[in-house]
Amino acid sequence: MFRLEPRGERSAFWTYGSPVLAVALTILTMGIIFAMMGAPPVTAIETFLISPITSVAGLSALAVRAAPLIMIGVGLAFCYRANVWNIGGDGQFTLGAIAGGGLALFFPNEAFWWFYPLVLVTGILGGMAWAAIVAELKLRFNANEILTSLMLVYIAQLVLVWLVTGPWRDPHGFGFPQSAMFSAEATTPMIISGTSIHLGCLLAPLLAIALWQVMARSVLGFQLRVVGQAPRAARYAGFSNTRLTWIALLVSGGLSGLAGIIEVTGPVGQLTTSITPGYGFTAVIVAFLGRLHPLGVIFAGLLLALSYLGGDAAQINLNLPNAITGIFQGVLLFYLLGADILILYRLKRVRPAAPVMKAS
Amino acid sequence: MDLFYATSFVLSIISASTPLLLAASGELITEKSGVLNLGVEGMMLIGAIAGFATAHDTGSALLGVLAAAGAGIIISLIFAVLTQTFLANQIAAGLALTIFGHGFAALLGAGYVGIAAPTLPKLAFPLLSKIPFFGPVLFDQNILIYFSFAILIAISWFLRKTHAGLILRAVGDNHDAAHAMGYSVLKIRYGAIAFGGAMAGIAGAYLSLYYSPLWSQDLASGRGWIALALVVFSAWRPYWLLAGAYLFGGITYLSLYMQGLGVPIPSPLISALPYFGTIIVLVLISRDRRRTRLNQPACLGKSFHAVV
């Protein structure tokens, strides 16, 4: 039998070892699931995790998928550090797309150089506004932010459906539920010609690094960590919980909104009813897998982006449903949460008393 | 004719409220033991596909319901192992359950999209079911609707009147004291989590075997989350849960009714009504911080690790 024994301090080794262990166990489990579904496990894992990134096109697709995950994930990591449980990243993403996309649709002929930045800023503000509702309801009315931010995801999605089937529907779109395409001036610029790598792929890691600096070096970052780890100490120190909650939600809402507007003005190219495959929820896993650290989030974002590509590859090459992506993500988070026990506790073997006598 | 409309009105509300009531009843017990399981939506989806697949393959809706409960228990035990034995963060583990549930239901359900399964049997009481209005509403319903009321009464009785209910509440309010008195906090919480899983699974089966005639991937569409909000709304009291579930069933029905009536509000916005209503209700109920703190199980969401 094993018993858990408190270590008394955080294990530095397992803080970084547990995500690695979790990924390894997840790959093992996926092999078993593939085998149960009648696919040869080794080939299937190779198809799922390696084949998508063996070409330049694959690698650039990975960067395109990772960009929104990293942007949202780094904001959520910031938020969770402050013990604010924003899980409505998908809603803030959608509102960013609606706000910025709306501006681009209303002025389809603007040719000023500052128009695209303006569209991005509007997207950020849209995401912030959606998160501000959560902050206001939490601080003024004590309403649980998990539930309000989640309800706002559904509302944002329905608002988007209304816009693209109603007032913003493309009159030349043959009745499809989608807006007109964005103008060239309101399109995310490509940064490497011949690939699909766009501005967002560059911005995402830069923003992560910027936020890392803020968290590691500024007074704000210090306050954030204290509020998250020792709320009482923070109160004695006079840190304003209200202010930090606002900042946490505005930062994560703004980053989700930015991810949303870049996604629709980039890879998607217009507003449609399905602009996100659940990036906001996957970003929760990204934040945890990245240890709530901006640099960790970059790696975690790449891995989970790979799970989307892997799902598509498994569907095309092995004829498996691409829902395998969701299974991978869920199982990974299960293992990660389980393995994290090793950070604070060690496994101690408890031997029955009698056999010890025979030790030689 | 008026009676006809009144009957169908009440029937629609009952049918929209039942899944919320079933799932929320389970979560109420889980939370009373001090555990916050945010995975209700995921457990519902897993119950829905397990129930649907079993009913479709065996031809028996009742077996489907049992399979759904079983699947709900199994998946909730993953949550229990993570949060109780491995002391993982309950919020994160609940979210993992929901993400996994979405994927799992989509994976297993891929072959069933657009297919129908046998629906839940109705239980019509002889003679009584022929009474106008009260007959169809009270005595001619599917079995899970009766079950939702029976289980609610049982839960209320269990929590208030039984020794086991007292222990459950003690574990939720002060796990250290309960442990010191010799009760196994872990075992009790495992049990409460499994009950929550079974009820969420049954709620899922209700959706896939009765409420929605064909299998579709996004069957739960946030009902698990609304059930969680209802537990907060009820301030952890069973009969308030009933009131809340029927309030939301009413709002859901209203949104469907308004769409059918051709109210000049775009239908996607009307569909947003239940989610909007959830936020309003949460705000109204949470405003009074003292009351919330008074009713909420004191150890809700906290991990327990016995040192000895």
Interface residues (C-beta under 8 A of the other chain):
Chain A: L4 P6 W85 I87 L137 F141 N142 A143 N144 I146 L147 T148 L150 M151 L152 Y154 I155 L158 V159 V161 W162 T165 G166 G278 F281 T282 V284 I285 F288 P321 A323 I324 T325 G326 I327 F328 Q329 G330 V331 L333 F334 L337 G338 D340 I341 L344 Y345
Chain B: L38 G42 I78 V81 L82 F86 L87 A88 N89 I91 A92 A93 L95 A96 L97 T98 I99 F100 G101 H102 G103 F104 A106 L107 A110 S221 G222 W225 L228 A229 V232 P266 P268 L269 S271 A272 Y275 F276 T278 I279 L282 V283 S286 R287 R289 T292 H305 V307
